Amino acid sequence: MIDADIAKSPTKYIRAPWLKKRTWHIRKKKYRIDVYDQPGRWMNDEQLARLTDTLKEIAERSMDDVPTYGVFTGSRKAFANRIIGVVSVNRTDEPVAFTAMVYLPILLDGRVEPVIHLGLTMIKKRFRGQRIQGPLFEKIVYPTFYNQLKRGFILTNIAASPAGIGSVADYFEDPFPHYRGTTRRQDFHLKVAEKILTYYRHEFGCAESAEFDPETFVVRGSNDPEAGGAWQFIREDPVSRYKREECNEFCRKRLRYNEGDEMFQVARVDIISGTLGILKRLGSRKRAAERAEAASVPAMGGK
């Protein structure tokens, strides 16, 4: 068994989901997140076509040109090894954002590991800046723990958007690169990056001619249209910025946006530490809301 053979039939090395769909509500139930694990293995043709149309509708209102790879092809095979998370407005059912993760099994230390590639995230332009991406990242991973009977996964990501790069750095464990430079590159970071970029570029629209820098993890010319790259993502400025300016600056210094560069990231996620992290963030948000409410109450007493 070698990586090339595994990459030809990835679903052979992924457990079929028993928890096929899970729903969460966020932002005081303003939004709903529906997560579908490997829908290409269990949805009927009508359901799959409807999901494809939903993703295309979000994409059309997120960017000028919609990519033509992966879930946008509408093929059952494209959905067979993917996990899809769709955010909708509860009151109107309008879909406003999605993430399409993908299982990419590779051979590590003599066993097959189903690496999760975070893949494509799109948010309609008028819904950006409403803190949707973080909770979406948090929720979409959870069904994978149950379905694959694993406590943790290796995660990968490739992006030119500081919002995505910053979220991976802040929401997951042991990420490299990190915009703060707080994570050292380990052998496993490099090994995973090289295997994914060797066997799975077609899964995330990375040009075959793109060059990977093992020191910075920048993929030069990842979106080169002449070599099969997702040219739709080439632009002078990134699609969306991150909430921390140091991440925006980190990306600006390393990526040539107008030449299709992207950054590859490798991280880990663990169900226990991940859950504790979510609870900590929820506590921080609650305390911040309480402080804001207290500050808005007019002072009493005095003359």
C-alpha positions in Angstrom: 0.0 0.0 0.0 1.4 3.4 -1.0 0.1 7.0 -1.0 -0.6 7.0 -4.7 -2.9 4.0 -4.4 -4.7 5.5 -1.4 -5.2 8.8 -3.2 -6.9 7.1 -6.2 -9.7 5.7 -3.9 -9.8 7.8 -0.7 -13.2 6.6 0.4 -11.8 3.1 0.8 -9.9 4.4 3.8 -12.7 6.5 5.4 -15.5 5.1 7.5 -19.0 5.8 6.0 -20.8 8.2 8.3 -23.4 7.0 10.8 -24.1 10.6 11.9 -24.9 12.0 8.5 -26.2 15.4 9.4 -25.9 17.6 12.5 -27.4 21.0 13.2 -26.3 23.8 15.5 -27.6 27.3 16.2 -25.2 30.3 16.9 -25.3 34.0 17.6 -28.4 33.7 19.8 -30.1 31.5 17.2 -29.8 34.1 14.5 -27.9 31.6 12.4 -28.1 27.9 11.8 -25.2 25.6 10.9 -26.1 22.4 9.0 -23.2 19.9 8.7 -23.3 17.0 6.2 -20.6 14.3 6.4 -19.8 12.6 3.1 -23.1 13.5 1.4 -22.0 11.9 -1.8 -22.2 8.5 -0.1 -25.8 8.8 1.1 -27.8 11.7 -0.4 -30.1 11.0 -3.4 -29.6 12.8 -6.7 -32.2 15.5 -5.8 -30.7 16.3 -2.4 -27.2 16.4 -3.9 -28.3 18.8 -6.7 -30.0 21.0 -4.1 -26.9 21.2 -2.0 -24.8 22.0 -5.0 -27.1 24.8 -6.0 -26.9 26.2 -2.4 -23.1 26.3 -2.5 -23.1 27.9 -6.0 -25.6 30.5 -4.9 -23.3 31.5 -1.9 -20.2 31.5 -4.1 -21.9 33.7 -6.7 -22.5 36.3 -4.0 -19.1 35.9 -2.5 -16.8 36.5 -5.5 -17.0 37.6 -9.1 -16.2 34.2 -10.7 -17.1 30.8 -9.2 -14.4 28.1 -9.2 -15.0 25.0 -11.4 -13.4 22.3 -9.2 -14.6 20.2 -6.3 -18.2 20.7 -5.0 -19.0 23.1 -7.9 -18.9 20.3 -10.4 -21.9 18.7 -8.7 -20.5 15.2 -9.1 -21.2 12.6 -6.6 -17.5 11.7 -6.4 -16.7 15.3 -5.3 -19.0 15.0 -2.4 -18.1 11.4 -1.4 -15.1 12.4 0.8 -16.2 15.9 1.8 -17.8 17.4 4.9 -20.0 20.4 4.1 -21.1 23.0 6.6 -23.7 25.6 5.5 -24.7 28.6 7.5 -28.2 30.0 7.0 -30.2 32.8 8.6 -32.8 31.1 10.8 -35.6 33.6 10.2 -35.4 33.5 6.4 -33.5 30.2 5.7 -31.2 32.2 3.4 -27.8 30.4 3.0 -25.0 32.9 3.7 -21.8 30.9 4.1 -20.2 27.5 3.7 -17.1 25.5 4.3 -16.3 22.4 2.3 -13.7 20.2 4.1 -12.3 17.1 2.6 -10.9 13.8 3.9 -7.4 13.2 2.4 -6.0 9.9 3.7 -2.2 9.5 3.7 0.2 6.9 5.0 2.0 8.1 8.1 4.3 5.9 10.3 2.9 2.7 8.6 -0.8 3.5 9.0 -3.4 5.4 7.0 -4.4 8.7 8.6 -7.5 10.5 7.3 -6.2 14.0 7.2 -8.9 16.7 7.1 -8.3 19.5 4.7 -10.2 22.6 5.6 -10.8 23.4 2.0 -13.0 26.2 0.6 -14.8 28.7 2.8 -17.1 31.4 1.3 -19.2 34.0 3.0 -21.6 36.3 1.1 -20.2 39.8 0.9 -22.9 41.5 3.0 -22.5 38.9 5.8 -18.8 39.3 6.3 -17.6 40.7 9.6 -20.4 39.1 11.5 -18.2 36.5 13.2 -19.5 33.5 11.3 -16.3 31.8 10.2 -15.0 30.9 13.7 -18.1 29.1 14.9 -18.4 27.4 11.5 -14.9 26.0 11.9 -15.7 24.9 15.4 -18.9 23.0 14.6 -18.0 21.4 11.3 -15.2 19.2 12.7 -17.3 17.5 15.5 -19.2 14.9 13.4 -15.9 13.6 12.0 -14.8 12.5 15.5 -17.8 10.3 15.9 -17.9 9.0 12.3 -14.2 8.1 12.1 -14.0 6.9 15.7 -11.0 9.1 16.4 -10.2 11.5 19.2 -8.1 13.8 17.0 -7.1 14.6 13.5 -4.3 16.3 11.5 -5.7 19.3 9.7 -4.4 21.1 6.6 -5.4 24.3 4.9 -4.3 26.3 1.9 -5.4 29.9 1.4 -4.5 33.4 0.5 -7.2 34.9 2.7 -5.9 36.3 6.1 -9.3 35.5 7.6 -8.8 31.8 6.9 -5.1 31.7 7.8 -5.7 33.5 11.1 -8.6 31.3 12.0 -6.6 28.1 11.6 -3.7 29.6 13.6 -6.0 30.7 16.5 -8.6 27.9 16.6 -6.5 24.8 16.2 -3.5 23.2 17.9 0.1 23.2 16.9 -0.4 25.2 13.7 2.4 26.0 11.3 2.9 28.6 10.1 1.4 30.8 12.8 1.3 34.5 12.1 2.7 35.2 15.5 5.6 32.9 14.9 4.9 31.0 18.1 4.9 27.5 16.5 8.1 25.8 15.4 8.1 23.7 12.3 8.3 20.0 13.1 9.0 17.0 10.9 5.4 16.0 10.8 4.3 19.5 9.5 6.7 19.1 6.6 5.9 15.4 5.9 2.1 16.1 5.9 2.4 19.2 3.7 4.6 17.4 1.1 2.3 14.3 0.9 -0.9 16.3 0.5 0.7 18.6 -2.1 2.1 15.6 -4.0 -1.1 13.5 -4.2 -4.1 15.8 -3.7 -3.6 19.1 -5.5 -6.6 18.4 -7.7 -8.9 18.4 -4.6 -8.2 22.1 -3.8 -7.4 23.7 -7.2 -3.6 24.0 -6.7 -1.6 24.3 -9.9 0.7 21.4 -10.7 3.5 23.8 -11.5 3.2 25.7 -8.1 6.3 25.6 -6.0 6.2 24.8 -2.3 8.7 26.5 0.0 9.5 24.1 2.9 10.7 27.0 5.1 7.8 29.4 4.8 5.1 26.9 3.6 4.2 29.4 0.9 3.0 27.8 -2.3 4.1 30.1 -5.1 1.7 30.3 -8.0 -0.8 28.0 -6.5 -3.6 29.6 -8.4 -1.8 29.8 -11.8 -4.5 29.3 -14.4 -2.2 27.9 -17.0 -1.4 24.9 -14.8 -4.8 24.1 -13.5 -4.9 26.5 -10.6 -8.1 28.2 -9.3 -7.5 31.5 -11.1 -10.7 32.9 -9.6 -8.9 33.6 -6.4 -6.2 35.7 -7.9 -6.7 39.4 -7.0 -4.7 42.5 -5.9 -6.1 42.3 -2.3 -7.2 39.3 -0.2 -10.9 38.3 -0.2 -11.3 38.9 3.5 -9.0 40.2 6.3 -8.6 38.9 9.8 -9.7 40.5 13.0 -6.0 40.8 14.1 -4.0 43.2 12.0 -0.7 41.4 12.7 -2.1 38.4 10.7 -3.0 40.7 7.8 0.5 42.1 7.8 2.0 38.6 8.1 0.2 37.5 4.9 0.9 40.7 3.0 4.6 40.3 3.5 4.7 36.7 2.4 2.1 36.3 -0.3 2.0 37.8 -3.8 -1.8 38.0 -4.1 -1.8 39.1 -7.7 0.4 36.2 -8.7 -1.8 33.5 -7.1 0.4 32.6 -4.1 -1.2 30.7 -1.2 -0.1 29.6 2.3 -0.2 26.0 3.3 -0.9 25.2 7.0 -0.7 22.0 9.0 -2.3 21.8 12.5 -4.1 19.3 14.8 -7.5 19.1 16.4 -8.4 17.1 19.5 -12.0 16.7 20.7 -11.2 17.2 24.4 -8.9 20.2 24.1 -11.1 21.6 21.3 -14.2 21.5 23.5 -12.3 23.2 26.3 -11.2 25.9 24.0 -14.7 26.5 22.8 -16.0 26.8 26.4 -13.1 29.2 27.2 -14.0 31.4 24.2 -17.7 31.3 25.1 -16.8 32.5 28.6 -14.7 35.3 27.2 -17.5 36.4 24.9 -20.0 36.3 27.8 -17.7 38.4 30.1 -17.2 40.9 27.2 -20.9 41.2 26.7 -21.4 41.8 30.5 -18.8 44.5 30.5 -20.3 46.2 27.5 -23.8 46.1 29.2 -22.4 47.5 32.4 -20.7 50.3 30.6 -23.9 51.3 28.9 -25.9 51.7 32.2 -25.9 55.4 33.3 -24.4 56.2 36.6 -26.9 56.7 39.5 -26.7 59.1 42.5 -24.9 62.4 42.8 -26.4 65.7 41.9 
